[in-house]
Amino acid sequence: MDKLKEFEYFHDWNLEVIATRDRHKLIVVLECGGQRAALSFNKTSRCTIEHFGVANNIVFEVKVLKSGDANYDLALSMLSKSERFSKIPGRQIAMIVATAGAELAVEFDSIEITLESPNVG
């Protein structure tokens, strides 16, 4: 996805928030140098979080994966531990790989990235 590439796959950003909305939307908020980005995984059908820590959750990369990509088999293995939230599987799989802390595998239909302006003043 071009938007992920534009942000260098969020390398060295900090995972700040993991939330759900509307039963089938996973929201991950990342922060770096006062800038925040919300990644909304629409129509999430499965999600697994491993190695979550309270002190340090630093992202190595966020990538949408295809069969044959690095970490694709790992993402499938992680997702196999999750119950389905929907009878209809998502069309895409993404993985948030950690430098330290939490790693997420997500099965979903589409992703939106929204930037939040840093507070000034």
C-alpha positions as a printed Julia matrix, in Angstrom:
121×3 Matrix{Float64}:
   0.0     0.0    0.0
   1.43    3.36  -1.07
   0.28    5.17   2.07
   2.23    2.74   4.28
   5.31    3.21   2.1
   4.88    6.99   2.32
   5.31    6.67   6.1
   8.25    4.24   5.73
   5.96    1.51   7.06
   5.84    3.39  10.39
   9.35    2.22  11.28
  10.3     3.3   14.85
   6.85    4.69  15.63
   5.38    3.86  19.05
   2.16    1.91  19.41
  -0.07    4.09  21.6
  -3.63    2.77  21.36
  -5.43   -0.37  20.27
  -9.21   -0.03  20.12
 -12.29   -1.44  18.44
 -15.24    0.38  16.95
 -18.47   -0.67  15.28
 -17.84   -4.36  16.14
 -15.65   -5.01  13.09
 -13.13   -2.17  13.0
  -9.73   -2.38  14.67
  -8.01    0.94  15.27
  -4.29    1.18  15.99
  -2.85    4.58  16.9
   0.87    5.15  16.39
   2.99    8.1   17.54
   6.36    9.49  16.5
   7.84   12.84  17.51
   4.45   14.28  18.47
   2.75   13.18  15.25
  -0.05   10.62  15.54
  -1.54    8.33  12.91
  -4.65    6.19  13.29
  -4.73    3.0   11.23
  -8.31    1.76  10.84
  -8.63   -1.85   9.69
 -12.16   -1.99   8.29
 -14.23   -5.19   8.43
 -11.72   -6.93  10.68
 -12.56  -10.62  10.75
  -9.66  -11.85  12.92
  -6.9   -10.25  14.97
  -4.17  -11.5   17.27
  -1.86   -9.5   19.52
   1.29  -11.04  20.96
   4.07   -9.74  23.23
   2.16   -6.65  24.33
   3.97   -4.67  27.01
   3.01   -1.55  28.89
   6.42    0.12  28.72
   7.7    -0.33  25.17
   5.89   -1.11  21.92
   8.06    0.07  19.07
   7.05   -0.74  15.49
   9.56   -2.19  13.06
   7.08   -2.13  10.15
   3.41   -2.26   9.2
   2.81   -4.21   6.01
  -0.08   -5.68   4.07
   1.1    -9.19   3.19
   0.57  -11.57   0.3
   1.36  -15.25   0.03
   5.11  -15.68  -0.26
   5.97  -12.41   1.54
   8.22  -12.43   4.6
   6.07  -12.9    7.73
   3.01  -14.13   5.77
   3.21  -17.61   7.29
   3.84  -16.12  10.73
   0.73  -13.91  10.35
  -1.38  -16.93   9.34
  -0.05  -18.87  12.33
  -0.9   -15.99  14.66
  -4.38  -15.61  13.14
  -5.08  -19.32  13.53
  -5.19  -18.67  17.31
  -7.98  -16.09  16.92
 -11.69  -16.7   16.84
 -13.5   -15.28  13.82
 -15.43  -12.08  14.46
 -17.31  -12.58  11.19
 -18.38  -15.51   9.03
 -16.9   -13.68   6.03
 -13.08  -13.69   6.05
 -11.23  -10.45   5.3
  -9.62  -10.1    1.88
  -6.26   -8.89   3.2
  -3.77   -9.7    5.95
  -1.52   -7.17   7.63
   1.15   -7.53  10.24
   2.61   -5.02  12.63
   6.08   -6.34  13.33
   7.82   -5.06  16.46
  11.29   -3.84  17.16
  10.19   -4.26  20.8
   6.86   -5.25  22.31
   3.53   -5.9   20.64
   3.07   -7.65  17.31
  -0.31   -7.8   15.61
  -1.72   -9.88  12.78
  -4.98   -8.6   11.27
  -7.36  -10.07   8.68
  -9.46   -7.25   7.19
 -10.97   -5.78   4.02
  -9.52   -2.26   3.8
  -7.26    0.11   5.7
  -7.53    3.85   6.25
  -4.74    6.02   7.64
  -5.69    9.27   9.33
  -3.13   11.76  10.6
  -3.76   13.79  13.7
  -2.16   17.22  13.87
   0.19   17.74  16.82
  -1.1    20.04  19.52
   0.4    23.49  19.12
   0.7    25.97  21.91
